[in-house]
Amino acid sequence: MEYGQLTSTDIRTEADLELALSMPSERVGADLAETRGPIVILGAGGKIGPSLATMARRSLDLVGDHDHEVLAVARFTQDGVRDSLEASGVKTLSADLSDEAAVRNLPDAGAIFYLAAMKFGTAGAEARTWWFNTAIPAMVANRYRGVPSVVYSTGNVYPRSMLTSGGATETTPPEPIGEYAQSCLGRERIFSYAAQSFETPVLLFRLNYACELRYGVVADVAARVAAGKPVDVTMPMVNVLWQGDANAWALSSLAMASTPAAVLNAAGPETVSVRHIAELVGEVVGVAPIFTGVEAHDALLSNAGLAIERFGYPSMACRELVGRVATWVAGGGRTLGKATKFEQREGRY
């Protein structure tokens, strides 16, 4: 069974984009159908959660498992997200995960996907960052003792790698740079402790970097090229992965959750030059890119070999992803207004 494939049809609207990001597949549906009890997605109101929850629901429906509950939990502060999820068949619950009583009262689950995190604006708000990225996970890990858990993390926990190395593997010792990355490693340690002490099967899903048309490294580069602003190449290379593929991999990676905690790098298979991305975008938007900075000899890179071996090559190749993003930006498509700050080398986000 394969993951869903995009057709050649252009993604012209945000409705088209949401459908593409949540493309169902028999493989995902079959994997999720193995869980006993509701699938609870915590922190489901952000950039990734809505399409992840919708893909889970659509994939279960695809394999005929219509009664299996998918529950999205978030504060739902963004207009329309909750209504859209409900319309797709996902049940929703408004809850503040920073409230200990609210966490205690969360419903039982057959599996959880933990997405809640703080990244943007962490510089200058270090104490709040540590609270969100370690204290809240501790409450959740305690509430869901023994429940199979996929915990979103980041490739930022790794040290920078030489450009020709292929990137950090799952066995590379963490060396987080900056307090954001350090707090993310803290989140991993909390759930790893739960795996050791509570027999909670855990999969640490180290994502680096998910991209869609409104957000991500490619969208950041494309917006600067289209606006005639310089693209910083100090961080010279990146991994990029279509968020639809990242969603499918995350949902299917539930089967990898184990004690002790397992780790999976979720990244694009290629090490891609930021300069090359800008040049490809420039060809589409008709603007010659401007560059700033000096390319370093290392970068924040992840080796996705294990994920590729398990799930196969992504459904959207890098060149197609860049082309779609460039077309979206050239057409005036909306962005989420959240720069990834991928060029940061000191971990200040």
C-alpha positions as CSV (number, residue, x, y, z in Angstrom):
1,M,0.0,0.0,0.0
2,E,1.3,3.4,-1.0
3,Y,0.9,6.9,0.4
4,G,-1.4,9.3,-1.4
5,Q,0.0,10.9,-4.6
6,L,-0.8,14.4,-5.8
7,T,-2.2,14.7,-9.3
8,S,-0.7,17.1,-11.8
9,T,-3.5,19.6,-11.1
10,D,-2.2,22.9,-9.8
11,I,-2.8,23.9,-6.2
12,R,-4.7,27.1,-6.9
13,T,-6.5,27.8,-3.6
14,E,-6.0,27.3,0.1
15,A,-8.8,24.7,-0.1
16,D,-6.8,22.8,-2.7
17,L,-3.7,23.1,-0.5
18,E,-5.4,21.7,2.6
19,L,-6.7,18.8,0.6
20,A,-3.2,18.1,-0.8
21,L,-1.6,18.3,2.7
22,S,-4.1,15.8,4.1
23,M,-4.1,13.4,1.1
24,P,-5.2,10.1,2.6
25,S,-3.5,6.7,2.0
26,E,-4.3,3.1,2.6
27,R,-1.0,2.6,4.4
28,V,-1.6,5.3,6.9
29,G,-5.2,4.1,7.4
30,A,-4.1,0.5,8.0
31,D,-1.4,1.6,10.4
32,L,-3.8,3.8,12.4
33,A,-6.5,1.1,12.4
34,E,-4.2,-1.1,14.5
35,T,-4.6,1.3,17.5
36,R,-7.1,0.4,20.2
37,G,-8.9,3.5,21.3
38,P,-9.1,7.2,20.1
39,I,-6.2,8.8,18.3
40,V,-5.6,12.0,20.2
41,I,-3.6,14.8,18.6
42,L,-2.3,17.3,21.2
43,G,-1.4,20.8,20.0
44,A,-3.5,20.4,16.9
45,G,-4.2,24.0,16.2
46,G,-0.8,25.1,14.7
47,K,0.9,24.8,11.3
48,I,0.9,21.0,11.1
49,G,-1.9,19.8,13.4
50,P,-5.0,20.5,11.3
51,S,-3.7,18.7,8.2
52,L,-2.2,15.9,10.3
53,A,-5.6,15.3,12.0
54,T,-7.5,15.5,8.8
55,M,-5.1,13.1,7.0
56,A,-5.7,10.6,9.9
57,R,-9.4,10.9,9.6
58,R,-9.5,10.6,5.8
59,S,-7.1,7.7,5.8
60,L,-9.1,5.7,8.4
61,D,-12.2,6.4,6.3
62,L,-10.4,5.2,3.2
63,V,-9.8,1.7,4.8
64,G,-13.4,1.6,6.1
65,D,-12.6,2.3,9.7
66,H,-15.3,5.1,10.1
67,D,-15.9,4.6,13.8
68,H,-12.3,5.1,14.9
69,E,-12.2,8.5,16.7
70,V,-9.7,11.1,15.8
71,L,-9.6,13.9,18.4
72,A,-7.8,17.2,17.9
73,V,-6.9,19.1,21.1
74,A,-5.8,22.7,21.1
75,R,-6.9,26.2,22.3
76,F,-8.1,26.9,18.7
77,T,-7.3,30.6,18.7
78,Q,-7.2,30.8,14.9
79,D,-10.5,31.5,13.2
80,G,-12.0,28.7,11.2
81,V,-9.6,25.9,12.2
82,R,-11.9,24.1,14.6
83,D,-14.9,24.4,12.2
84,S,-12.8,23.0,9.4
85,L,-11.7,20.0,11.4
86,E,-15.2,19.2,12.6
87,A,-16.4,19.4,9.0
88,S,-13.8,16.8,8.0
89,G,-15.0,14.4,10.7
90,V,-12.3,15.1,13.3
91,K,-13.7,15.6,16.8
92,T,-12.3,18.6,18.6
93,L,-11.6,19.6,22.2
94,S,-10.6,23.1,23.4
95,A,-8.1,22.8,26.2
96,D,-5.1,24.7,27.5
97,L,-2.2,22.2,27.9
98,S,-0.4,24.6,30.2
99,D,-3.3,24.1,32.7
100,E,-2.5,21.1,34.9
101,A,-6.2,20.4,35.7
102,A,-7.0,20.5,32.0
103,V,-4.3,17.9,31.2
104,R,-5.6,15.7,34.0
105,N,-9.1,15.8,32.5
106,L,-8.0,14.9,28.9
107,P,-9.8,11.9,27.6
108,D,-8.2,8.5,27.4
109,A,-6.4,7.5,24.2
110,G,-5.3,4.6,22.3
111,A,-2.4,6.7,20.9
112,I,-1.2,10.3,21.1
113,F,0.6,12.6,18.7
114,Y,2.3,15.4,20.7
115,L,2.8,18.6,18.6
116,A,2.6,21.3,21.3
117,A,5.7,23.4,21.3
118,M,7.1,27.0,21.3
119,K,9.7,28.2,18.8
120,F,8.8,31.6,17.4
121,G,9.8,34.4,19.7
122,T,11.9,32.3,22.0
123,A,14.8,34.7,22.0
124,G,14.1,37.0,25.0
125,A,11.5,34.6,26.3
126,E,13.7,31.7,27.4
127,A,11.8,31.0,30.6
128,R,8.5,30.7,28.8
129,T,10.2,28.5,26.2
130,W,11.4,26.0,28.8
131,W,8.0,25.9,30.4
132,F,6.2,25.2,27.1
133,N,8.8,22.7,25.8
134,T,9.5,20.7,29.0
135,A,7.0,21.4,31.8
136,I,3.9,20.8,29.6
137,P,5.4,17.6,28.1
138,A,6.0,16.3,31.7
139,M,2.3,16.8,32.5
140,V,1.2,15.1,29.3
141,A,3.7,12.2,29.7
142,N,2.3,11.6,33.2
143,R,-1.3,11.7,32.0
144,Y,-0.8,9.3,29.2
145,R,1.4,6.7,30.9
146,G,1.7,3.6,28.8
147,V,-0.1,5.1,25.8
148,P,1.9,4.8,22.5
149,S,3.2,8.3,21.7
150,V,4.7,10.0,18.6
151,V,6.4,13.1,19.9
152,Y,7.3,15.8,17.4
153,S,10.9,17.1,17.8
154,T,13.4,18.8,15.6
155,G,16.7,18.3,13.9
156,N,17.9,21.4,15.8
157,V,18.9,19.0,18.6
158,Y,21.8,17.9,16.5
159,P,25.2,19.6,16.0
160,R,25.9,21.2,12.6
161,S,27.3,18.7,10.0
162,M,29.9,19.0,7.3
163,L,28.2,19.6,4.0
164,T,29.5,16.4,2.4
165,S,28.6,14.2,5.4
166,G,25.0,13.4,4.5
167,G,23.8,14.9,7.8
168,A,23.2,13.7,11.3
169,T,21.8,10.2,11.8
170,E,19.6,9.0,14.6
171,T,22.7,7.8,16.4
172,T,24.5,11.1,16.3
173,P,24.8,12.4,19.9
174,P,22.6,15.6,20.4
175,E,24.5,18.9,20.7
176,P,21.7,21.5,20.7
177,I,22.8,25.1,19.9
178,G,20.8,27.7,21.8
179,E,18.0,27.5,24.3
180,Y,15.3,26.7,21.9
181,A,17.1,23.6,20.7
182,Q,18.2,22.7,24.3
183,S,14.5,22.9,25.4
184,C,13.5,20.6,22.6
185,L,16.1,18.1,23.8
186,G,14.5,18.5,27.2
187,R,11.1,17.6,25.8
188,E,12.7,14.4,24.3
189,R,14.3,13.5,27.6
190,I,10.9,13.9,29.4
191,F,9.2,11.4,27.1
192,S,12.3,9.2,27.1
193,Y,11.9,9.0,30.8
194,A,8.3,8.1,30.4
195,A,9.3,5.2,28.1
196,Q,11.8,4.0,30.7
197,S,9.7,4.4,33.8
198,F,6.1,4.1,32.7
199,E,6.6,1.6,29.8
200,T,5.2,4.2,27.4
201,P,6.1,3.3,23.8
202,V,7.6,6.5,22.3
203,L,8.8,7.6,18.9
204,L,10.8,10.9,18.8
205,F,10.0,12.4,15.4
206,R,12.8,14.8,14.5
207,L,11.5,16.9,11.7
208,N,13.8,19.0,9.6
209,Y,12.3,20.9,7.7
210,A,8.6,20.5,6.7
211,C,7.5,22.8,3.9
212,E,4.3,23.8,2.3
213,L,3.3,26.6,0.0
214,R,2.6,29.1,2.8
215,Y,5.4,28.3,5.2
216,G,8.8,26.8,5.4
217,V,12.4,27.3,4.1
218,V,11.4,27.3,0.5
219,A,8.6,29.8,1.1
220,D,11.0,32.1,3.1
221,V,13.5,32.0,0.2
222,A,10.8,32.5,-2.4
223,A,9.3,35.5,-0.7
224,R,12.7,37.3,-0.5
225,V,13.5,36.5,-4.1
226,A,10.1,37.8,-5.3
227,A,10.5,41.0,-3.2
228,G,14.0,41.7,-4.5
229,K,15.5,41.2,-1.0
230,P,18.8,39.4,-0.4
231,V,18.8,35.8,0.5
232,D,21.2,34.9,3.3
233,V,23.4,31.9,2.3
234,T,25.4,31.7,5.6
235,M,23.6,28.5,6.4
236,P,24.4,27.1,2.9
237,M,22.4,23.9,2.7
238,V,19.1,22.5,4.1
239,N,16.8,19.5,3.9
240,V,13.3,20.2,2.8
241,L,10.3,17.8,3.0
242,W,6.7,18.3,1.7
243,Q,4.5,18.6,4.7
244,G,2.1,16.1,3.3
245,D,4.8,13.5,3.3
246,A,5.9,14.5,6.8
247,N,2.3,14.0,7.9
248,A,2.1,10.6,6.4
249,W,5.4,9.5,7.9
250,A,4.5,10.8,11.3
251,L,1.2,8.9,11.4
252,S,2.7,5.7,10.2
253,S,5.7,6.0,12.5
254,L,3.3,5.2,15.4
255,A,4.2,1.6,14.7
256,M,7.8,2.4,15.6
257,A,7.1,3.6,19.1
258,S,9.0,1.5,21.6
259,T,10.6,1.2,25.0
260,P,13.2,2.6,25.3
261,A,12.2,5.5,23.1
262,A,13.0,5.2,19.3
263,V,14.2,8.1,17.1
264,L,13.3,8.9,13.5
265,N,14.7,11.7,11.4
266,A,12.0,13.1,9.1
267,A,13.8,15.2,6.4
268,G,14.1,15.5,2.7
269,P,16.5,12.9,1.2
270,E,18.6,15.6,-0.6
271,T,21.0,18.1,0.9
272,V,19.9,21.1,-1.0
273,S,21.8,24.4,-1.6
274,V,19.9,27.5,-0.4
275,R,21.5,29.3,-3.4
276,H,20.1,26.7,-5.8
277,I,16.6,27.0,-4.3
278,A,16.8,30.8,-4.8
279,E,17.9,30.4,-8.4
280,L,15.1,27.9,-9.2
281,V,12.6,30.3,-7.6
282,G,14.1,33.2,-9.7
283,E,13.4,31.3,-12.9
284,V,9.7,31.0,-12.0
285,V,9.1,34.5,-10.7
286,G,11.3,36.2,-13.3
287,V,13.6,37.9,-10.7
288,A,17.4,37.3,-10.4
289,P,18.1,36.5,-6.8
290,I,20.4,38.7,-4.6
291,F,22.6,37.0,-2.1
292,T,24.2,38.0,1.1
293,G,26.6,36.3,3.5
294,V,29.4,33.8,3.0
295,E,28.5,30.1,2.8
296,A,29.8,28.2,5.8
297,H,31.5,24.8,5.6
298,D,28.8,23.1,7.7
299,A,25.0,23.3,8.2
300,L,22.1,21.9,10.3
301,L,21.4,18.7,8.3
302,S,19.6,15.4,9.0
303,N,20.1,12.1,7.3
304,A,16.7,10.6,6.4
305,G,18.0,7.2,5.3
306,L,16.0,5.3,7.9
307,A,12.7,7.0,7.0
308,I,13.3,6.6,3.3
309,E,14.0,2.9,3.8
310,R,10.8,2.5,5.8
311,F,8.4,4.8,3.9
312,G,10.0,5.2,0.5
313,Y,10.9,8.4,-1.4
314,P,8.7,11.4,-0.7
315,S,5.7,11.8,-3.0
316,M,6.8,15.4,-3.9
317,A,10.4,15.8,-5.0
318,C,12.4,18.9,-4.1
319,R,12.3,20.5,-7.5
320,E,8.5,20.1,-7.7
321,L,8.1,21.5,-4.2
322,V,10.2,24.6,-5.1
323,G,8.3,25.1,-8.3
324,R,4.9,24.9,-6.6
325,V,6.0,27.3,-3.8
326,A,7.4,29.8,-6.4
327,T,4.2,29.6,-8.4
328,W,2.2,30.2,-5.3
329,V,4.3,33.2,-4.3
330,A,4.3,34.7,-7.8
331,G,0.5,34.4,-7.8
332,G,0.2,36.4,-4.6
333,G,-0.7,33.4,-2.4
334,R,-1.1,34.0,1.3
335,T,1.7,33.1,3.7
336,L,1.5,32.2,7.3
337,G,3.8,35.1,8.3
338,K,6.1,32.9,10.4
339,A,9.7,32.9,9.1
340,T,11.6,29.7,9.9
341,K,14.8,31.7,10.5
342,F,16.6,28.7,9.0
343,E,19.7,31.0,8.4
344,Q,20.3,31.2,12.2
345,R,23.5,29.6,13.2
346,E,23.4,30.5,16.9
347,G,20.0,29.0,17.7
348,R,18.2,32.3,18.4
349,Y,14.6,32.1,17.2
